[in-house]
Amino acid sequence: MAEIDREFEAQFLHGLRLTTAEITYYMPDHPGLLQIFLWQTQDLAPKYPRLVRFLDFWKREIDAVIHSVQVAHHGLVSPTVWRFADFQGRIN
């Protein structure tokens, strides 16, 4: 019997989706300077337990103050979609 890929199993059977969080933050000594941190993981929408644990860790252990968090997710198990570009020209 063929061995099932663990990531595929997690996506298909457990409903995990690729989740991307864009965390905008600032350091307390430079509140006027916003920085961005991108973080990706497999997580369960809509509650995002791994993301919540990560943000709790951030608040506890990291000096940076979170300004905002934007979350996007996409299921990896899906049919392939082909789109053709409606462009003909030179890129340079």
MOPAC internal coordinates of N, CA, C and O (Angstrom, degrees):
PM7 1SCF
backbone

  N    0.0000 0     0.00 0     0.00 0    0    0    0
  C    1.4565 1     0.00 0     0.00 0    1    0    0
  C    1.5218 1   109.24 1     0.00 0    2    1    0
  O    1.2310 1   120.38 1   -42.94 1    3    2    1
  N    1.3101 1   116.87 1   137.06 1    3    2    1
  C    1.4610 1   121.79 1  -178.10 1    5    3    2
  C    1.5246 1   110.46 1   -70.90 1    6    5    3
  O    1.2310 1   121.26 1   -36.08 1    7    6    5
  N    1.3190 1   115.20 1   143.92 1    7    6    5
  C    1.4527 1   120.63 1   178.79 1    9    7    6
  C    1.5312 1   109.35 1   -81.38 1   10    9    7
  O    1.2310 1   120.46 1   -44.63 1   11   10    9
  N    1.3252 1   116.73 1   135.37 1   11   10    9
  C    1.4632 1   121.64 1  -178.60 1   13   11   10
  C    1.5201 1   109.13 1   -86.63 1   14   13   11
  O    1.2310 1   120.55 1   -46.50 1   15   14   13
  N    1.3250 1   116.55 1   133.50 1   15   14   13
  C    1.4513 1   121.92 1   176.21 1   17   15   14
  C    1.5270 1   108.48 1   -63.55 1   18   17   15
  O    1.2310 1   120.30 1   -50.71 1   19   18   17
  N    1.3267 1   117.02 1   129.29 1   19   18   17
  C    1.4683 1   121.44 1  -175.78 1   21   19   18
  C    1.5293 1   112.19 1   -62.97 1   22   21   19
  O    1.2310 1   119.78 1   142.13 1   23   22   21
  N    1.3306 1   118.02 1   -37.87 1   23   22   21
  C    1.4631 1   119.74 1   178.81 1   25   23   22
  C    1.5269 1   110.98 1   -66.07 1   26   25   23
  O    1.2310 1   120.54 1   138.53 1   27   26   25
  N    1.3260 1   116.57 1   -41.47 1   27   26   25
  C    1.4605 1   120.47 1   177.30 1   29   27   26
  C    1.5270 1   109.95 1   -62.57 1   30   29   27
  O    1.2310 1   120.70 1   136.77 1   31   30   29
  N    1.3195 1   116.27 1   -43.23 1   31   30   29
  C    1.4621 1   120.55 1   178.88 1   33   31   30
  C    1.5300 1   110.65 1   -60.73 1   34   33   31
  O    1.2310 1   120.33 1   136.06 1   35   34   33
  N    1.3209 1   116.97 1   -43.94 1   35   34   33
  C    1.4618 1   120.71 1   179.81 1   37   35   34
  C    1.5225 1   111.38 1   -63.16 1   38   37   35
  O    1.2310 1   120.68 1   140.13 1   39   38   37
  N    1.3263 1   116.30 1   -39.87 1   39   38   37
  C    1.4602 1   120.13 1  -179.18 1   41   39   38
  C    1.5157 1   111.37 1   -70.43 1   42   41   39
  O    1.2310 1   120.71 1   133.63 1   43   42   41
  N    1.3155 1   116.25 1   -46.37 1   43   42   41
  C    1.4578 1   120.92 1  -171.76 1   45   43   42
  C    1.5266 1   112.41 1   -80.54 1   46   45   43
  O    1.2310 1   120.18 1   132.16 1   47   46   45
  N    1.3154 1   117.26 1   -47.84 1   47   46   45
  C    1.4584 1   120.63 1  -174.23 1   49   47   46
  C    1.5246 1   113.86 1   -85.91 1   50   49   47
  O    1.2310 1   120.18 1   145.21 1   51   50   49
  N    1.3106 1   117.26 1   -34.79 1   51   50   49
  C    1.4552 1   120.19 1  -174.34 1   53   51   50
  C    1.5254 1   113.22 1  -103.20 1   54   53   51
  O    1.2310 1   119.96 1   177.38 1   55   54   53
  N    1.3132 1   117.69 1    -2.62 1   55   54   53
  C    1.4632 1   120.99 1   175.74 1   57   55   54
  C    1.5146 1   115.16 1    77.50 1   58   57   55
  O    1.2310 1   119.83 1  -163.38 1   59   58   57
  N    1.3296 1   117.93 1    16.62 1   59   58   57
  C    1.4645 1   119.30 1   178.63 1   61   59   58
  C    1.5248 1   110.04 1   -70.96 1   62   61   59
  O    1.2310 1   121.09 1   -34.83 1   63   62   61
  N    1.3073 1   115.53 1   145.17 1   63   62   61
  C    1.4600 1   122.08 1   179.46 1   65   63   62
  C    1.5227 1   109.10 1  -130.60 1   66   65   63
  O    1.2310 1   120.94 1   -28.19 1   67   66   65
  N    1.3295 1   115.80 1   151.81 1   67   66   65
  C    1.4585 1   120.12 1   174.54 1   69   67   66
  C    1.5204 1   107.44 1   -66.53 1   70   69   67
  O    1.2310 1   120.60 1   -59.99 1   71   70   69
  N    1.3247 1   116.46 1   120.01 1   71   70   69
  C    1.4549 1   122.64 1  -177.33 1   73   71   70
  C    1.5169 1   108.81 1  -117.29 1   74   73   71
  O    1.2310 1   120.93 1   -49.92 1   75   74   73
  N    1.3203 1   115.82 1   130.08 1   75   74   73
  C    1.4573 1   121.97 1   177.63 1   77   75   74
  C    1.5197 1   108.51 1  -117.12 1   78   77   75
  O    1.2310 1   120.64 1   -52.37 1   79   78   77
  N    1.3247 1   116.37 1   127.63 1   79   78   77
  C    1.4602 1   121.60 1   177.64 1   81   79   78
  C    1.5215 1   108.42 1  -115.83 1   82   81   79
  O    1.2310 1   121.19 1   -53.22 1   83   82   81
  N    1.3287 1   115.32 1   126.78 1   83   82   81
  C    1.4636 1   121.36 1   173.99 1   85   83   82
  C    1.5202 1   106.70 1  -102.52 1   86   85   83
  O    1.2310 1   120.95 1   -71.50 1   87   86   85
  N    1.3168 1   115.79 1   108.50 1   87   86   85
  C    1.4567 1   121.86 1  -176.29 1   89   87   86
  C    1.5203 1   108.47 1  -102.02 1   90   89   87
  O    1.2310 1   121.11 1   -63.08 1   91   90   89
  N    1.3253 1   115.49 1   116.92 1   91   90   89
  C    1.4629 1   121.32 1   176.47 1   93   91   90
  C    1.5272 1   106.60 1   -96.91 1   94   93   91
  O    1.2310 1   120.50 1   -51.43 1   95   94   93
  N    1.3204 1   116.64 1   128.57 1   95   94   93
  C    1.4580 1   120.60 1  -174.16 1   97   95   94
  C    1.5248 1   110.50 1  -144.38 1   98   97   95
  O    1.2310 1   121.36 1   -11.50 1   99   98   97
  N    1.3388 1   115.00 1   168.50 1   99   98   97
  C    1.4609 1   120.70 1   173.36 1  101   99   98
  C    1.5235 1   108.87 1  -142.05 1  102  101   99
  O    1.2310 1   121.24 1   -23.92 1  103  102  101
  N    1.2971 1   115.23 1   156.08 1  103  102  101
  C    1.4599 1   120.79 1   176.31 1  105  103  102
  C    1.5312 1   107.74 1   -86.44 1  106  105  103
  O    1.2310 1   119.41 1   -35.65 1  107  106  105
  N    1.3226 1   118.73 1   144.35 1  107  106  105
  C    1.4652 1   120.99 1  -177.07 1  109  107  106
  C    1.5238 1   113.94 1   -57.75 1  110  109  107
  O    1.2310 1   119.99 1   148.06 1  111  110  109
  N    1.3295 1   117.63 1   -31.94 1  111  110  109
  C    1.4638 1   119.66 1  -179.77 1  113  111  110
  C    1.5303 1   113.13 1   -82.60 1  114  113  111
  O    1.2310 1   119.44 1   173.11 1  115  114  113
  N    1.3467 1   118.68 1    -6.89 1  115  114  113
  C    1.4698 1   122.96 1   176.70 1  117  115  114
  C    1.5313 1   109.64 1  -137.47 1  118  117  115
  O    1.2310 1   119.39 1  -112.30 1  119  118  117
  N    1.3250 1   118.76 1    67.70 1  119  118  117
  C    1.4666 1   120.42 1  -175.45 1  121  119  118
  C    1.5315 1   113.89 1   -67.15 1  122  121  119
  O    1.2310 1   119.89 1   163.55 1  123  122  121
  N    1.3066 1   117.82 1   -16.45 1  123  122  121
  C    1.4595 1   120.79 1   179.70 1  125  123  122
  C    1.5220 1   113.57 1   -86.21 1  126  125  123
  O    1.2310 1   119.74 1   175.29 1  127  126  125
  N    1.3273 1   118.11 1    -4.71 1  127  126  125
  C    1.4563 1   122.65 1  -177.16 1  129  127  126
  C    1.5330 1   109.54 1  -110.75 1  130  129  127
  O    1.2310 1   120.57 1   -74.70 1  131  130  129
  N    1.3271 1   116.51 1   105.30 1  131  130  129
  C    1.4620 1   121.01 1   178.41 1  133  131  130
  C    1.5226 1   110.13 1   -88.68 1  134  133  131
  O    1.2310 1   120.80 1   -39.67 1  135  134  133
  N    1.3233 1   116.08 1   140.33 1  135  134  133
  C    1.4541 1   122.28 1   177.68 1  137  135  134
  C    1.5204 1   108.36 1  -127.83 1  138  137  135
  O    1.2310 1   120.65 1   -19.09 1  139  138  137
  N    1.3268 1   116.36 1   160.91 1  139  138  137
  C    1.4588 1   121.21 1  -177.20 1  141  139  138
  C    1.5233 1   109.78 1  -122.56 1  142  141  139
  O    1.2310 1   121.22 1   -42.74 1  143  142  141
  N    1.3337 1   115.27 1   137.26 1  143  142  141
  C    1.4628 1   123.33 1   175.99 1  145  143  142
  C    1.5210 1   106.97 1  -125.14 1  146  145  143
  O    1.2310 1   120.20 1   -54.78 1  147  146  145
  N    1.3462 1   117.23 1   125.22 1  147  146  145
  C    1.4638 1   121.38 1   176.75 1  149  147  146
  C    1.5179 1   109.28 1  -101.30 1  150  149  147
  O    1.2310 1   121.03 1   -43.71 1  151  150  149
  N    1.3392 1   115.64 1   136.29 1  151  150  149
  C    1.4582 1   121.12 1  -178.65 1  153  151  150
  C    1.5110 1   108.83 1  -136.82 1  154  153  151
  O    1.2310 1   120.09 1   -48.89 1  155  154  153
  N    1.3352 1   117.43 1   131.11 1  155  154  153
  C    1.4633 1   121.73 1   179.45 1  157  155  154
  C    1.5115 1   110.25 1  -123.62 1  158  157  155
  O    1.2310 1   121.29 1   -36.23 1  159  158  157
  N    1.3289 1   115.14 1   143.77 1  159  158  157
  C    1.4558 1   121.62 1   176.70 1  161  159  158
  C    1.5234 1   108.88 1  -160.28 1  162  161  159
  O    1.2310 1   120.51 1    -9.75 1  163  162  161
  N    1.3049 1   116.64 1   170.25 1  163  162  161
  C    1.4536 1   121.91 1   170.42 1  165  163  162
  C    1.5270 1   106.58 1   -88.37 1  166  165  163
  O    1.2310 1   119.77 1   -53.25 1  167  166  165
  N    1.3310 1   118.05 1   126.75 1  167  166  165
  C    1.4545 1   120.60 1  -176.02 1  169  167  166
  C    1.5226 1   110.54 1  -147.32 1  170  169  167
  O    1.2310 1   120.95 1   -14.07 1  171  170  169
  N    1.3123 1   115.79 1   165.93 1  171  170  169
  C    1.4607 1   122.83 1  -179.74 1  173  171  170
  C    1.5189 1   110.68 1   -98.65 1  174  173  171
  O    1.2310 1   120.62 1   -63.39 1  175  174  173
  N    1.3277 1   116.42 1   116.61 1  175  174  173
  C    1.4633 1   119.89 1   174.77 1  177  175  174
  C    1.5225 1   107.81 1   -82.79 1  178  177  175
  O    1.2310 1   117.77 1   -30.28 1  179  178  177
  N    1.2900 1   121.85 1   149.72 1  179  178  177
  C    1.4647 1   129.61 1     4.09 1  181  179  178
  C    1.5242 1   113.90 1   -97.57 1  182  181  179
  O    1.2310 1   119.59 1  -179.41 1  183  182  181
  N    1.3415 1   118.40 1     0.59 1  183  182  181
  C    1.4734 1   119.00 1  -176.08 1  185  183  182
  C    1.5260 1   113.01 1   -87.11 1  186  185  183
  O    1.2310 1   119.38 1   155.93 1  187  186  185
  N    1.3146 1   118.79 1   -24.07 1  187  186  185
  C    1.4647 1   124.68 1   176.92 1  189  187  186
  C    1.5332 1   112.53 1    49.50 1  190  189  187
  O    1.2310 1   119.58 1  -116.50 1  191  190  189
  N    1.3301 1   118.40 1    63.50 1  191  190  189
  C    1.4752 1   119.76 1  -177.25 1  193  191  190
  C    1.5258 1   114.44 1   -62.28 1  194  193  191
  O    1.2310 1   119.47 1   142.61 1  195  194  193
  N    1.3301 1   118.61 1   -37.39 1  195  194  193
  C    1.4797 1   119.89 1   179.30 1  197  195  194
  C    1.5211 1   110.91 1   -68.15 1  198  197  195
  O    1.2310 1   120.39 1   139.35 1  199  198  197
  N    1.3300 1   116.85 1   -40.65 1  199  198  197
  C    1.4622 1   120.75 1   178.42 1  201  199  198
  C    1.5252 1   110.42 1   -64.35 1  202  201  199
  O    1.2310 1   119.97 1   137.71 1  203  202  201
  N    1.3119 1   117.66 1   -42.29 1  203  202  201
  C    1.4648 1   121.00 1   178.84 1  205  203  202
  C    1.5288 1   110.06 1   -61.93 1  206  205  203
  O    1.2310 1   120.19 1   136.67 1  207  206  205
  N    1.3484 1   117.24 1   -43.33 1  207  206  205
  C    1.4728 1   120.19 1   177.42 1  209  207  206
  C    1.5274 1   110.95 1   -61.96 1  210  209  207
  O    1.2310 1   120.57 1   139.34 1  211  210  209
  N    1.3526 1   116.51 1   -40.66 1  211  210  209
  C    1.4647 1   119.93 1   178.99 1  213  211  210
  C    1.5291 1   111.19 1   -64.07 1  214  213  211
  O    1.2310 1   120.31 1   136.40 1  215  214  213
  N    1.3295 1   117.02 1   -43.60 1  215  214  213
  C    1.4655 1   120.03 1   179.87 1  217  215  214
  C    1.5298 1   111.27 1   -67.14 1  218  217  215
  O    1.2310 1   119.94 1   144.38 1  219  218  217
  N    1.3320 1   117.72 1   -35.62 1  219  218  217
  C    1.4691 1   120.44 1   175.16 1  221  219  218
  C    1.5244 1   110.30 1   -63.65 1  222  221  219
  O    1.2310 1   120.54 1   137.36 1  223  222  221
  N    1.3447 1   116.58 1   -42.64 1  223  222  221
  C    1.4639 1   120.81 1   175.99 1  225  223  222
  C    1.5233 1   110.24 1   -60.04 1  226  225  223
  O    1.2310 1   120.16 1   134.76 1  227  226  225
  N    1.3278 1   117.30 1   -45.24 1  227  226  225
  C    1.4650 1   122.48 1   179.95 1  229  227  226
  C    1.5270 1   109.88 1   -56.48 1  230  229  227
  O    1.2310 1   120.54 1   129.96 1  231  230  229
  N    1.3170 1   116.58 1   -50.04 1  231  230  229
  C    1.4720 1   120.55 1  -177.76 1  233  231  230
  C    1.5248 1   111.77 1   -62.92 1  234  233  231
  O    1.2310 1   120.24 1   145.51 1  235  234  233
  N    1.3346 1   117.14 1   -34.49 1  235  234  233
  C    1.4615 1   122.02 1  -178.64 1  237  235  234
  C    1.5218 1   113.15 1   -78.14 1  238  237  235
  O    1.2310 1   120.14 1   138.52 1  239  238  237
  N    1.3364 1   117.33 1   -41.48 1  239  238  237
  C    1.4601 1   121.08 1  -166.32 1  241  239  238
  C    1.5264 1   116.22 1  -110.18 1  242  241  239
  O    1.2310 1   119.84 1   163.14 1  243  242  241
  N    1.3201 1   117.92 1   -16.86 1  243  242  241
  C    1.4652 1   120.32 1  -173.64 1  245  243  242
  C    1.5275 1   109.24 1  -112.47 1  246  245  243
  O    1.2310 1   121.00 1   -42.42 1  247  246  245
  N    1.3211 1   115.70 1   137.58 1  247  246  245
  C    1.4629 1   120.79 1  -177.01 1  249  247  246
  C    1.5229 1   113.39 1   -72.03 1  250  249  247
  O    1.2310 1   120.03 1   160.88 1  251  250  249
  N    1.3118 1   117.54 1   -19.12 1  251  250  249
  C    1.4595 1   120.83 1  -177.62 1  253  251  250
  C    1.5301 1   110.50 1   -69.10 1  254  253  251
  O    1.2310 1   120.91 1   -38.41 1  255  254  253
  N    1.3372 1   115.87 1   141.59 1  255  254  253
  C    1.4604 1   122.34 1  -179.59 1  257  255  254
  C    1.5278 1   108.57 1   -97.68 1  258  257  255
  O    1.2310 1   120.73 1   -52.11 1  259  258  257
  N    1.3319 1   116.21 1   127.89 1  259  258  257
  C    1.4619 1   120.46 1   179.92 1  261  259  258
  C    1.5195 1   109.63 1   -75.80 1  262  261  259
  O    1.2310 1   121.14 1   -54.18 1  263  262  261
  N    1.3204 1   115.42 1   125.82 1  263  262  261
  C    1.4624 1   122.56 1   176.76 1  265  263  262
  C    1.5240 1   110.22 1   -88.71 1  266  265  263
  O    1.2310 1   120.52 1   131.51 1  267  266  265
  N    1.3462 1   116.60 1   -48.49 1  267  266  265
  C    1.4627 1   121.15 1  -179.88 1  269  267  266
  C    1.5243 1   109.37 1  -159.75 1  270  269  267
  O    1.2310 1   121.34 1   -19.17 1  271  270  269
  N    1.3391 1   115.03 1   160.83 1  271  270  269
  C    1.4575 1   121.93 1   178.11 1  273  271  270
  C    1.5232 1   108.01 1  -135.38 1  274  273  271
  O    1.2310 1   120.50 1   -52.57 1  275  274  273
  N    1.3258 1   116.64 1   127.43 1  275  274  273
  C    1.4598 1   121.63 1   173.87 1  277  275  274
  C    1.5241 1   107.49 1  -113.74 1  278  277  275
  O    1.2310 1   120.98 1   -45.65 1  279  278  277
  N    1.3239 1   115.73 1   134.35 1  279  278  277
  C    1.4633 1   120.92 1  -175.37 1  281  279  278
  C    1.5190 1   109.51 1  -121.38 1  282  281  279
  O    1.2310 1   121.26 1   -43.67 1  283  282  281
  N    1.3382 1   115.19 1   136.33 1  283  282  281
  C    1.4605 1   121.93 1   173.69 1  285  283  282
  C    1.5206 1   107.41 1  -132.96 1  286  285  283
  O    1.2310 1   120.62 1   -33.79 1  287  286  285
  N    1.3295 1   116.43 1   146.21 1  287  286  285
  C    1.4634 1   118.69 1   177.21 1  289  287  286
  C    1.5145 1   109.21 1  -142.42 1  290  289  287
  O    1.2310 1   121.85 1   -25.71 1  291  290  289
  N    1.3317 1   114.06 1   154.29 1  291  290  289
  C    1.4538 1   120.30 1  -178.67 1  293  291  290
  C    1.5174 1   108.53 1  -150.24 1  294  293  291
  O    1.2310 1   121.01 1   -47.96 1  295  294  293
  N    1.3146 1   115.67 1   132.04 1  295  294  293
  C    1.4546 1   119.53 1   176.36 1  297  295  294
  C    1.5116 1   110.44 1   -74.35 1  298  297  295
  O    1.2310 1   120.20 1   -50.61 1  299  298  297
  N    1.3058 1   117.23 1   129.39 1  299  298  297
  C    1.4581 1   121.04 1  -178.75 1  301  299  298
  C    1.5235 1   112.33 1   -79.45 1  302  301  299
  O    1.2310 1   120.11 1   155.76 1  303  302  301
  N    1.3212 1   117.40 1   -24.24 1  303  302  301
  C    1.4513 1   120.48 1   179.93 1  305  303  302
  C    1.5219 1   107.54 1   -88.62 1  306  305  303
  O    1.2310 1   121.09 1   -82.72 1  307  306  305
  N    1.3134 1   115.52 1    97.28 1  307  306  305
  C    1.4623 1   120.24 1  -178.63 1  309  307  306
  C    1.5303 1   108.20 1  -157.49 1  310  309  307
  O    1.2310 1   120.44 1   -21.70 1  311  310  309
  N    1.3271 1   116.76 1   158.30 1  311  310  309
  C    1.4592 1   118.32 1   178.10 1  313  311  310
  C    1.5255 1   110.76 1   -67.25 1  314  313  311
  O    1.2310 1   121.51 1   -27.94 1  315  314  313
  N    1.2994 1   114.72 1   152.06 1  315  314  313
  C    1.4567 1   120.47 1   178.53 1  317  315  314
  C    1.5193 1   110.12 1   -71.23 1  318  317  315
  O    1.2310 1   121.09 1   -41.43 1  319  318  317
  N    1.3082 1   115.53 1   138.57 1  319  318  317
  C    1.4598 1   121.06 1   178.69 1  321  319  318
  C    1.5199 1   107.62 1  -116.28 1  322  321  319
  O    1.2310 1   120.93 1   -52.47 1  323  322  321
  N    1.3112 1   115.83 1   127.53 1  323  322  321
  C    1.4620 1   121.06 1   177.96 1  325  323  322
  C    1.5134 1   108.29 1  -104.44 1  326  325  323
  O    1.2310 1   120.94 1   -49.97 1  327  326  325
  N    1.3160 1   115.81 1   130.03 1  327  326  325
  C    1.4554 1   120.69 1   174.17 1  329  327  326
  C    1.5200 1   107.35 1  -130.88 1  330  329  327
  O    1.2310 1   121.07 1   -45.78 1  331  330  329
  N    1.3010 1   115.55 1   134.22 1  331  330  329
  C    1.4572 1   120.25 1   178.67 1  333  331  330
  C    1.5257 1   108.92 1   -99.44 1  334  333  331
  O    1.2310 1   121.03 1   -41.55 1  335  334  333
  N    1.2979 1   115.63 1   138.45 1  335  334  333
  C    1.4631 1   120.38 1   179.74 1  337  335  334
  C    1.5142 1   109.24 1   -75.52 1  338  337  335
  O    1.2310 1   121.37 1   -43.63 1  339  338  337
  N    1.3087 1   114.99 1   136.37 1  339  338  337
  C    1.4628 1   120.35 1   177.86 1  341  339  338
  C    1.5246 1   107.17 1   -97.01 1  342  341  339
  O    1.2310 1   121.24 1  -115.17 1  343  342  341
  N    1.3413 1   115.23 1    64.83 1  343  342  341
  C    1.4547 1   120.65 1  -175.99 1  345  343  342
  C    1.5089 1   109.14 1  -146.81 1  346  345  343
  O    1.2310 1   121.62 1   -44.30 1  347  346  345
  N    1.3021 1   114.50 1   135.70 1  347  346  345
  C    1.4492 1   119.50 1   172.11 1  349  347  346
  C    1.5161 1   106.48 1  -139.93 1  350  349  347
  O    1.2310 1   120.71 1   -63.08 1  351  350  349
  N    1.3107 1   116.25 1   116.92 1  351  350  349
  C    1.4525 1   119.54 1  -176.86 1  353  351  350
  C    1.5080 1   110.97 1   174.27 1  354  353  351
  O    1.2310 1   121.51 1    14.74 1  355  354  353
  N    1.3182 1   114.72 1  -165.26 1  355  354  353
  C    1.4424 1   122.15 1  -177.04 1  357  355  354
  C    1.5190 1   110.33 1  -113.50 1  358  357  355
  O    1.2310 1   120.91 1   -45.27 1  359  358  357
  N    1.3013 1   115.86 1   134.73 1  359  358  357
  C    1.4579 1   120.27 1   176.84 1  361  359  358
  C    1.5159 1   107.67 1  -112.75 1  362  361  359
  O    1.2310 1   120.98 1   -62.89 1  363  362  361
  N    1.3183 1   115.73 1   117.11 1  363  362  361
  C    1.4474 1   120.31 1   177.62 1  365  363  362
  C    1.4983 1   109.76 1  -169.39 1  366  365  363
  O    1.2310 1   120.10 1   180.00 1  367  366  365

